[in-house]
Amino acid sequence: MSPGFESSEMAAVRALVAEMSPLGIAEAEPHTALVAELGFDSLGLVELLIVIEDRFGLPPLDDRELLGLERVADLEALVLAAQSQVPLR
């Protein structure tokens, strides 16, 4: 995966996080806390994962992955890891 592709994908993840934030923020940065700063609760994080799966064509992500998600960067890392497991079409 090229660095340009990776950063455009991560920008798309951040834009989606901002769009779905219960607090209606304009922009999410990698260091931004999903719960404390963006207002996500456990149900909101599950909904976010489902939308990310659909948007990026990922296999279903394990809800247990939510336990380690604290910041937007954690979510970006999860997406990158899941993308590396998706077979090329």
Secondary structure as the mmCIF struct_conf table of DSSP 4:
data_model
#
loop_
_struct_conf.conf_type_id
_struct_conf.id
_struct_conf.beg_label_comp_id
_struct_conf.beg_label_asym_id
_struct_conf.beg_label_seq_id
_struct_conf.end_label_comp_id
_struct_conf.end_label_asym_id
_struct_conf.end_label_seq_id
HELX_RH_AL_P HELX_RH_AL_P1 PRO A 3 MET A 20
TURN_TY1_P TURN_TY1_P1 PRO A 22 LEU A 23
BEND BEND1 ALA A 26 ALA A 26
TURN_TY1_P TURN_TY1_P2 PRO A 30 HIS A 31
STRN STRN1 ALA A 33 ALA A 33
TURN_TY1_P TURN_TY1_P3 LEU A 34 LEU A 38
HELX_RH_AL_P HELX_RH_AL_P2 SER A 42 PHE A 56
TURN_TY1_P TURN_TY1_P4 GLY A 57 GLY A 57
HELX_LH_PP_P HELX_LH_PP_P1 LEU A 58 ASP A 62
HELX_RH_3T_P HELX_RH_3T_P1 ASP A 63 GLY A 68
STRN STRN2 ARG A 71 ARG A 71
HELX_RH_AL_P HELX_RH_AL_P3 VAL A 72 GLN A 85
BEND BEND2 VAL A 86 VAL A 86
HELX_LH_PP_P HELX_LH_PP_P2 PRO A 87 LEU A 88
#
